Amino acid sequence: MKKSNYFIFLIALFLFTFSAQAVTFEKIQTGLHVLDDSLYLMDKQSQTVSGARFVVDEIAYTFGIGESNIYSLHRQGYTYGQIYYLYLLSRQAHRPIDYFIKQKSNGIGWGELAHRLGVHPSVLNKSRVAYNKKFKDHKGIKETPNFDDNSSSKENPGKGKDKDNSNPGQSKGNGNGNGKGKVKS
């Protein structure tokens, strides 16, 4: 009887530890919101076992690396979105990933990493979009699967309205493209 209680305690401890780790990640700030959001969604997606499997497959396929490299960085505290960004920077800047890991450990921010090498986040995002399409074509999927059991875009439509207020959640935007391009520090 005591062995079974000990076993149950270990399982409960493992599940508590895993669930506590599963929700702690920072949103990467690269200086380009669409890239930040994509990496955040990658981290959010990886919170389930099937989602993490999908994300690891995408990183391994996209950058031609072994899963052991990905898991090693993940054990060091990097989220899957951060790992993707590190490899994206590495490929774009033609530098080894260890260079960026060292810079990160010295306190350099995510956006600053690219800025110091003269790589604009929009270039990284274009590469990410192209890599994502290539991965989806390779897997034969049209859309990224939704691994979040608690959300559905059809059940939770946006609250915005288009310019004539006729279509809730269907905004076409009203920007004029004249932004200054400054990034807040």
Contacts in CASP RR format, 6 or more apart in sequence:
PFRMAT RR
TARGET T0000
AUTHOR 0000-0000-0000
METHOD contacts of the structure
MODEL  1
MKKSNYFIFLIALFLFTFSAQAVTFEKIQTGLHVLDDSLYLMDKQSQTVS
GARFVVDEIAYTFGIGESNIYSLHRQGYTYGQIYYLYLLSRQAHRPIDYF
IKQKSNGIGWGELAHRLGVHPSVLNKSRVAYNKKFKDHKGIKETPNFDDN
SSSKENPGKGKDKDNSNPGQSKGNGNGNGKGKVKS
22 47 0 8 1.000
23 47 0 8 1.000
25 43 0 8 1.000
25 79 0 8 1.000
26 79 0 8 1.000
27 36 0 8 1.000
27 39 0 8 1.000
27 40 0 8 1.000
27 43 0 8 1.000
28 35 0 8 1.000
28 36 0 8 1.000
28 39 0 8 1.000
28 40 0 8 1.000
28 81 0 8 1.000
28 82 0 8 1.000
28 85 0 8 1.000
28 110 0 8 1.000
29 36 0 8 1.000
29 109 0 8 1.000
29 110 0 8 1.000
29 111 0 8 1.000
30 36 0 8 1.000
30 39 0 8 1.000
30 85 0 8 1.000
30 110 0 8 1.000
30 111 0 8 1.000
30 114 0 8 1.000
30 121 0 8 1.000
30 124 0 8 1.000
31 111 0 8 1.000
31 121 0 8 1.000
31 183 0 8 1.000
32 121 0 8 1.000
32 122 0 8 1.000
32 124 0 8 1.000
32 125 0 8 1.000
34 125 0 8 1.000
35 121 0 8 1.000
35 122 0 8 1.000
35 124 0 8 1.000
35 125 0 8 1.000
35 128 0 8 1.000
38 125 0 8 1.000
38 128 0 8 1.000
39 81 0 8 1.000
39 82 0 8 1.000
39 84 0 8 1.000
39 85 0 8 1.000
40 81 0 8 1.000
42 55 0 8 1.000
42 80 0 8 1.000
42 81 0 8 1.000
42 84 0 8 1.000
43 79 0 8 1.000
43 80 0 8 1.000
43 81 0 8 1.000
43 82 0 8 1.000
44 148 0 8 1.000
45 51 0 8 1.000
45 54 0 8 1.000
45 55 0 8 1.000
45 144 0 8 1.000
45 147 0 8 1.000
45 148 0 8 1.000
46 52 0 8 1.000
46 54 0 8 1.000
46 55 0 8 1.000
46 56 0 8 1.000
46 79 0 8 1.000
46 80 0 8 1.000
46 81 0 8 1.000
47 147 0 8 1.000
47 148 0 8 1.000
48 147 0 8 1.000
48 148 0 8 1.000
48 149 0 8 1.000
50 145 0 8 1.000
50 147 0 8 1.000
51 145 0 8 1.000
51 147 0 8 1.000
52 80 0 8 1.000
54 144 0 8 1.000
54 145 0 8 1.000
54 147 0 8 1.000
55 80 0 8 1.000
55 81 0 8 1.000
55 84 0 8 1.000
56 67 0 8 1.000
56 70 0 8 1.000
56 71 0 8 1.000
56 80 0 8 1.000
57 139 0 8 1.000
58 84 0 8 1.000
58 132 0 8 1.000
58 135 0 8 1.000
59 65 0 8 1.000
59 70 0 8 1.000
59 80 0 8 1.000
59 83 0 8 1.000
59 84 0 8 1.000
59 87 0 8 1.000
60 66 0 8 1.000
60 67 0 8 1.000
60 70 0 8 1.000
61 135 0 8 1.000
61 138 0 8 1.000
62 84 0 8 1.000
62 87 0 8 1.000
62 131 0 8 1.000
62 132 0 8 1.000
62 134 0 8 1.000
62 135 0 8 1.000
63 87 0 8 1.000
63 90 0 8 1.000
63 91 0 8 1.000
65 87 0 8 1.000
70 80 0 8 1.000
70 83 0 8 1.000
73 83 0 8 1.000
73 86 0 8 1.000
73 101 0 8 1.000
74 80 0 8 1.000
74 83 0 8 1.000
78 86 0 8 1.000
82 110 0 8 1.000
84 128 0 8 1.000
85 110 0 8 1.000
85 124 0 8 1.000
86 97 0 8 1.000
86 100 0 8 1.000
86 101 0 8 1.000
86 104 0 8 1.000
87 97 0 8 1.000
88 124 0 8 1.000
88 127 0 8 1.000
88 128 0 8 1.000
88 131 0 8 1.000
89 95 0 8 1.000
89 100 0 8 1.000
89 113 0 8 1.000
89 114 0 8 1.000
89 117 0 8 1.000
89 119 0 8 1.000
89 124 0 8 1.000
90 96 0 8 1.000
90 97 0 8 1.000
90 99 0 8 1.000
90 100 0 8 1.000
91 127 0 8 1.000
92 114 0 8 1.000
92 119 0 8 1.000
92 123 0 8 1.000
92 124 0 8 1.000
92 127 0 8 1.000
93 114 0 8 1.000
93 117 0 8 1.000
93 119 0 8 1.000
95 117 0 8 1.000
100 113 0 8 1.000
103 113 0 8 1.000
103 116 0 8 1.000
104 110 0 8 1.000
104 113 0 8 1.000
108 116 0 8 1.000
111 121 0 8 1.000
111 183 0 8 1.000
114 120 0 8 1.000
114 121 0 8 1.000
114 124 0 8 1.000
132 144 0 8 1.000
136 142 0 8 1.000
136 143 0 8 1.000
136 144 0 8 1.000
146 152 0 8 1.000
157 168 0 8 1.000
157 169 0 8 1.000
158 168 0 8 1.000
158 169 0 8 1.000
159 168 0 8 1.000
159 169 0 8 1.000
160 168 0 8 1.000
160 169 0 8 1.000
160 170 0 8 1.000
160 171 0 8 1.000
161 167 0 8 1.000
161 168 0 8 1.000
161 169 0 8 1.000
161 170 0 8 1.000
161 171 0 8 1.000
162 169 0 8 1.000
162 170 0 8 1.000
162 171 0 8 1.000
162 172 0 8 1.000
162 173 0 8 1.000
163 171 0 8 1.000
163 172 0 8 1.000
163 173 0 8 1.000
163 174 0 8 1.000
END
